Amino acid sequence: MKKTSHLRDDSERKEKVTSIRLSDEQRKKIQANADSAHMSFSNYIVTSAVNGNQLTPALLVAIQDTINSACKAVEEHAPEKVKTMQEGVKKLWQQLM
């Protein structure tokens, strides 16, 4: 089965660049947290800042892992429903982010 591409929607594109000042120790801690969440440094900081304490990067990773498992099952057993599922997942992520 051909894989569909997952290109970012215009609403998801990131165009702004901002720098921050932090100590070496803070940078190491943030990088360690990002690594354990399987996220880039930048994505970890943005996700943490946008979601506050409600949705941690670790929780978002767990949600994504669960969604990926469900998508794999759908691809194997009901390939005709993949597009509908992808659209639903996209709507969920837009609400979460």
Backbone hydrogen bonds, N-H to C=O, Kabsch-Sander energy under -0.5 kcal/mol:
donor,donor_aa,acceptor,acceptor_aa,energy
7,L,5,S,-0.5
12,E,9,D,-1.9
13,R,9,D,-0.7
13,R,10,D,-0.9
15,E,13,R,-0.6
27,R,23,S,-2.5
28,K,24,D,-2.4
29,K,25,E,-2.2
30,I,26,Q,-2.7
31,Q,27,R,-2.7
32,A,28,K,-2.4
33,N,29,K,-2.3
34,A,30,I,-2.7
35,D,31,Q,-2.8
36,S,32,A,-2.3
37,A,33,N,-1.4
38,H,35,D,-1.4
39,M,34,A,-2.9
44,Y,40,S,-2.5
45,I,41,F,-2.2
46,V,42,S,-2.6
47,T,43,N,-2.8
48,S,44,Y,-2.6
49,A,45,I,-2.5
50,V,46,V,-2.8
51,N,47,T,-2.2
52,G,48,S,-1.3
54,Q,51,N,-1.5
55,L,51,N,-0.8
56,T,54,Q,-0.5
60,L,56,T,-2.4
61,V,57,P,-2.4
62,A,58,A,-2.1
63,I,59,L,-2.6
64,Q,60,L,-2.6
65,D,61,V,-2.7
66,T,62,A,-2.1
67,I,63,I,-2.5
68,N,64,Q,-2.8
69,S,65,D,-2.0
70,A,66,T,-2.2
71,C,67,I,-2.9
72,K,68,N,-2.2
73,A,69,S,-1.9
74,V,70,A,-2.3
75,E,71,C,-2.8
76,E,72,K,-1.8
77,H,73,A,-2.5
78,A,74,V,-3.0
81,K,78,A,-2.6
82,V,79,P,-1.2
85,M,81,K,-2.2
86,Q,82,V,-2.8
87,E,83,K,-2.2
88,G,84,T,-2.0
89,V,85,M,-2.6
90,K,86,Q,-2.3
91,K,87,E,-2.0
92,L,88,G,-2.1
93,W,89,V,-2.5
94,Q,90,K,-2.1
95,Q,91,K,-1.7
96,L,92,L,-2.2
97,M,93,W,-2.5
